[in-house]
Amino acid sequence: MKDITLATINARYIHASLGLRYLYANMEELQPRTRLLEFTLQQRPEDIVELLLTAETKILGFGVYIWNVLETTEVMRLIRILRPDITLVVGGPEVSYEIDQQPICKLANHVITGAADTAFAELCRELERGERPHQLVSPLPVTLGELASPYGYYSDEDVAHRVLYVEASRGCPFKCEFCLSSLDKTAVAFDLSAFLQEMQSLIDRGARQFKFVDRTFNLKADTSRQILEFFLEHIDKGLFLHFELIPDRLPEILLDLLPRFPENSLQFEIGIQSFNPEVQKRISRRQQHERTCTNMKWLREHTTAHVHADLIFGLPGEDLQSFGEGFDLLHSLGPQEIQVGILKRLRGTPIARHTADYDMRYMSTPPYRILAHKDADFDTVQRMVRFARYWDLVGNSGRFPSALPLLLGQSPFKRFMGLSDWLFSTTAQTHRIALPKLFELLRNHMVSNLHIDTDTVESHLLADFKHNRLKGLPAFARQQNPAMAAANRRETPSGAQRQQRHQ
């Protein structure tokens, strides 16, 4: 009998919930009665409800996050209508704070705040005994050494087709006010030997993609060294590893190891967020500027790691000019990706203390994005939202390795903001821009607005067109060189010709 269900809605199929597996691993004697179900945002709430509801279901526990709270709320509303007898339990970072303000918490019989690894099972036991627990369950901090491991509950399908989330430590010693980890007192490590044994088991089962969710992978150099050395022993199996690094900490012991990883095996997520020292101080962020820049350059020059660096627009006291200067500096350091994020007021984070002083105005629904503040009005924020989207399409996509430097010139932020403003005024779209159309738009902007030589622009874009292995020729090449277009058509057989060949 499976009368207890653990469920969550992931952003995409490739994401497998580590938190849900921790809860399942620690159900102990209740585990045979428990099932684990994962869904995605692409599924309709009524379809999810249909899969959740069985005659024997008594308790439903939901993992709730900023990306799924609206969808989970609708699922719970439907369950309340169809099966009011079921006990609904919610937990996760989105429902751990400001509980009285959330519709989803009013729908739930019980809300577990903080780490629920063992608290969910204990709540189920209390319900089983006929007790009446409080709606709000606030468990004590967990002792990591007492937790059952979740990694054996990654299925064979997970191992074969999904990114596996793992953690060698929990918590963060830093106090950056936009982040929920600022509420942690420190970082606590799992037993390293036991952790590496679990990683060995996953590799033996065929796991190849590991994403570490540790906030501070390189906090302790010797631990980082042992983890890297372990994976180096298996790197010939085609592993891909993702780590989040502290930008100004790259100890000597790691400088020898990192260059030994082959191409396409390492990705580093590096949170810069802001280069403005006054803004950093205001949000309690400690970051040594010179060391950060030196480390970023070293990673690009001495390793093949893919560097994904984050900046946040909308922090209190940072205007468009300051952010642009930071963007240009970060771009000069050469990361393969610059993730331009827009500030979100995550529930419970200390960033809220600046709301009055900086007139910070946020969306009232997820993702709680900044709408305006004292140094950036609504129009400016909207421009940056579009900038971030277009930057993903052009700058981060890897589709324009030849044309992008030509487009950005010596003033990357200013030049790309110009493109962003023009793209929106021309298309009124930030999504669903077909790639061939994007090539044509970039060509027109660089020629007409930036006044770059037409032949130079088109040669760079044509190189990128071929880099993307797109069929045919871009529109500008067909118009300028009909003979080349005709030759290309002759080389590319029509559907009828292909059918004749098969016959």
N, C-alpha and C positions, 0 to 999 in steps of 0.2 A: 504494500500500500504506500503510495507516494502522496501524502497529504500535506507536505510542506514544499513550497516552491521558492527558489531564489531566482530573481529575474532582473535584467537590466536592458536598456536600449542603448546600443553602441552607435557611435557616429557612422561607422562603416563596418562591413563584414570583417575586414582584415584586422580590426581591433578585437582582441580577446580580453575579457575583463579579468584582471588579476585580483581585484578586490572581491569579486563574487566567489572566486576559487578559494580565497582565504576563508571566507565564511563557510563554504562547503567542506573544506578540509577540517574545520574545527567543530563540525556538528557532532562528532563522537558517536554515541549510541543512536542518535537521531539521523545519522547519515543515510541508512537504508531507506528511511521514509522521506528523504529529501531529493528533489530533482533540481537541476540547474538549467535555466533557459536564457538564451541571449537573442535579442532582436536588433534591428537596425532602424534608423530614422526613416528609411525608405518604406517601411511597412506601415499599413494603416492601423490606427488604434483598435478598430473593431476586429481586425484580423488577429492582432496580438491577443486581444481578450479571448477570442475563440480558442486559441492555442493554450491559454493559461487556465481556462476554466474546465475542470473535470469534476465529476460527481464527488470524488473523495477529497478535493482540495479544502483545507481548513485554514492554512496560514500562507499568505503571500508576502514575501519580502522583496522590496525594490531598492536597487542601488541608484541613487539620484545625483545627477551632476548638472552643471550649467547647460550642457548641450541637450539634455533629455528631459528636463523638468516639465516643460509644457506638454510634451507627448505623454510622459508618465502620469501627469495629472489627469489628462483625458482618459487614459486607460483606467485609472482608478475610479473616475466618475462613472464609467460604464459598468465596472464591477460592482460599485455601490448600488446601481440600479438593478442589475441582473442577479447578484448574489450578495445581499447584505449580510449574510451569515458568515462570510469569510473575514478573518482577521487580517487587516492590512498593516504592514510594517514598512517604514521607510528609513533609510540611512544614507550616509554619504555626505560629502562636503557641502552640497547645495542646501541640505536641510539641517545642518548642524548649527546654524546661526539664524537669528531673526525669525525664529520659528513662528511666532504669533502673527507675522505678517504674510504667511504663505498659505494659499488655498490648498496646496497638496498636503500640508500638515493637518489642516482641518479635516481632510478626508481620511487620514490615517488613524488607526486605533492606537498605534505606538510610533514614536519617533526616537530613533537611536542617534545620539550625537557623538561625534568623535569616532575613535577606532571601535568598530563593531565586530572585530574578528571572532571573539568568543561571546560577546554580549547577545548576539542574535540567538545563538543556541540556548543560552541561559533563559532568555525571554520565552522561547518555545517551551522549555521545561516548566517554567512558572505557569504558563497557560495550560499545559498538560495536567498540572497538579490542581487545576481549578482556582488558582490564585488570581488576583486582580491587580496586575502591575500598573504603575502610573503610566499615563500616556507618554511622558517624557522620560526616556531612559538615558542617563548620563554615566556611562561606565568609567571605571578607573583606567588609567593608562595601562596598556598591555605590556607584558614582559616578553620581548621578542623570542627569547630562548624557550619559552613555553608554548609557542605556537606550532601547530602542525603545518607541514610544508604544503603549499598549494600546487607545486609544479607537476606532481604526478597526475593532476586533474586536467592538465592540457591534453585534449584528445589527440588521436593520431591525425585527425583532420586538421586540428589546430597546428600541430607540429609541421604538417606538410604544406599548409596554405596560408597561415596567418603569422603576423609578427607576435612574438612571445615577449610579454612584459615581465621583467624580473627586477628584483631589488636586493642590493647587498647592504643597504642601510635605510633608515627612515629618519625623517626630520631634517632640520636645517638650522645652523647656528646664526644665520644672518637675519636681519630684521627689515628687509625691503617691504615697505608698507602696502604695496599693491598686491602682494602675494600671500596666500593663506599660510604658507610655510613660515611666515614671520611670526606666527603664533606659537611655533614650536620653541622649546627651550634649548634644544641642541639636536645634533644628529647622533643616532644610536645605530651601531652596526650589528648585523646578524653574525652568528658564528661563521667565520670565513671558510673553515674546512668543510662544514656541513653544506654551506651554500655551493661551494665548488663541486661537491659530490652531486648535488642536484643538477648543476649545469652539465656535468659529465653524463648523467643519465639522459638529459634532454638531447645532447649531441648524439649519444648512442642510438636514440630513437629517430634521429634524422633531422633534428632542429638545426636551422641554419641562420635564422634572423632573431637577434636578441636586442630588445630595447630596454635599457636600464632606466628606471624611473627615479633613481637616486637624484636628489637635488644637487648634491655636491660630490660627484664621483671622485674628484681629485683632491678632496679635503685632506685625507691622510695618505701620504705618498707611498708608504710601504704596503698598505692594503691595495691601492691602485696598481702598484707594481705586480703583486701576486695575481690579481685578476687578469691583468694584461698578459703576463707570462703564461697563465693557464690557457687563455684563448689562442695565444701564439702557437702553442703546441698542436692546436687543431685547425690552424688557419688554412691549411691546404685543403680542407673540406669545403671551402667556399663560404665561410662564415661572414655575416654582416652584423656589426656591432654599433649601437647608438649609445652615446654617453652625453650627459650634461656636465659641462666643465665650468669651474670658477675661472673667470677670464684672467685674473692677475696672479694665478697660482699655477706654476708649471715647474715643479721641482726637478732638480738635476737627474734624479733617478728615473724620471719618465722620458727625459730627452734622448736617452739611449734606446728606449723601447719603441717609441711611437714611429720612428722612421722604418722599423722592420716590418710594419704591417703593409701588405700589398694594396694596390689600387682597388677601390670598390669594397673595402672591408671595414672601414671606419667612418663613422659620422659623428661630429661633435656639434652639440647645440650649445651656443655660448650667448648668455644673456648680457648684452651691453646695456640696453634699455635707455640710457642717456649718457652723453659725454659731458653734460653741463654740471660742473662741480657743485653749484648752488642747488640745483635740482636734486642731485644725488644726496646731498646733506639733508635737504628738506624731507625726503622720503626714507631717511635712515639707511641709505645704501652706501656701503663701504667698497670703494673700488680704486685701486692705484692706477692712475692714468698711464704713466709711462710704461709700467710693467704690462698692462693690458695690451697696449699697442705693440710692444716688443714680442709678446707671446703670440699674438695674432699673426704677425709677420713670420715668426719662426714656424708656426704650424703650416703656413702656406708654402714656405720656401723649403722645408725639410721633411715634410710628410706628404702622403697622397690622401690624407683624410679630407672628407667633404665637410667643410665648415659652414654651419648654418648659424648666423648671428641675428639676434633679436634687438629691435629698437621699439620703444613705445612712444606714440604721440599722444599728448593730452595730459602729461604729468603736470602737477601744479607748479606754475611759475615758468613753464617752458613755452615759448611762442614759436611761430613758424620759422623765424630766422634761426633761432637756436637749434631747433630740430634739424633744419637743413644743413647747418654746419656740422652737426653730429653725423648726419647721413653721409656727407661728403668725406668726412674723416674715415668712417667705417668702410666706405666703398674703396678708399685708397689702400686699405689694409688687405683687400683682396678676397674676402669670403665668397664662396660660390653662391651662397644665398644670403640675402638680407630680408628677414621677415619684418615687415612694417606692421606692427600691431597698434590698435587703438585702445586706449586705456579702458578697462572694465572695473567697475566697483564690485568686486566679488564680496558676497555676504560675509561679514565678520572681519574683513581686512581693515587695518588701521588707516588706510588712505582716506577713510570717511572723515577723519579729524580735520582735513583741509577744506571740507565742503563750503563752509561759510566764508572763510578768509579769501578763498579763490573763486567764489561764486561758481562752484563746480556743479554742473547739471547733467544728470545721467538718465538713460532710458529706465523706465520703471519695470520693464520685463527683460528676460534674458535676451542678449548677453550683457545687459546693464552697461552698455557702452556710453562713454562720455559724449554728450551732445554739444556742450560749450563750457568754457570757463573764462575767467577774467582776461586771459591772454590769448584766447582763441575763440572767436565767435562761432555760431552754428555754421555759417557758410565756410569758414576755414576748416572746421572739422569735416564737413562734407567733402571738401576738396581732398583732404587727406584720406578719407575712406576710399574715394575713387583712385587716388594715387596708389594706395596699397593694393587694390584689385588689379589695376593695370600693371603695376610692378610685378605682380605674380605672373601675369600673362606674358610679359616681355622680358623683364629682368631676371626673374627666378626660374623661368620655364626651361632655360637652356636651349631655346629654339633659335636664338639670334646671336650666336657667338661672334659672328663677323660684323653685323650691323650695330650691335649694342654700343661698343666703344665709340663708333662714329656718331651715334645718336647722342651720347652723353657728353662727349667732348671733355673740356676741363671743368665744367660746372654740372656735375651729375644731377644734383637735386633740382637746381633751377631748370635745367634742360628737360628733365623728365616731368617736372610739374607743368611745364609748358605743353608737353605732349599730352599729359593727362587732361588738362583743361580743354585742349583742342579736340581730343578724342570724344569727350563727353558732349561738347557743343556740336560736334559733327554727327555723332551716332545716337546720342541720348541713351546709350547702353553701357553697362559695365560687365554684362554677361552675354553669353551666346553670340560672341563675335567669332565667326568661322575663321580658321587659320589663314586660308587664302585671302580673305577680306582684310585680315590684320596686316598681311604683307603689303597690300595695296595702300592701306591707310598710313603705314609707316613711311612708305615711299613718298606719298603726297606731302606728308608733314615735313620730312627732311628736305625735300626739294623746294616746296613752296614757302614754308615758314622759317626753316633754318638756312635756306639758300645754299645748301650743299650741292656741289656739282652733280648733275643728274646721272652721268655715267658712273661716277664713284658710288653713289647711293645704290644704283641698280645692280652693280657688280657685287656689292656686299650682300644685298638682299637675295640675289640669285644664288650666291654661295650658301646662304642659310636655307634657301628653298631646297637645295639639293641635300643639305645636311639633315633636313627633316624627312628626306626620302618621299617628298610629295610628288605625285604624278603630274606630268605635263609641265607647263611653265606658268609663272605668275602672270596676271593680266597685263602688267606693264611690258613684260617681255614679249608676249604675243602681239601686242599692239605695235611695239617698236621693231620687231623682227618677224614678220609673217612667214618668211622662208624657213626660219628656225622652228616656228610653231608647226608649219606644215610637215617638216621633217620629223618632228616629234610625234605628230599624229600617225605618220607612216610607221614609226617604230613601235607605237602602242596599238596593238590589234584591237579592233572593235569586238563587241560581243558576238556578232555574227561570224566574224573571222575566227574567233576562238572556238566557237561551236563547230565550224567546218573542220578545224584542225583535229578536234576530238573525234569527229566522225571519220 
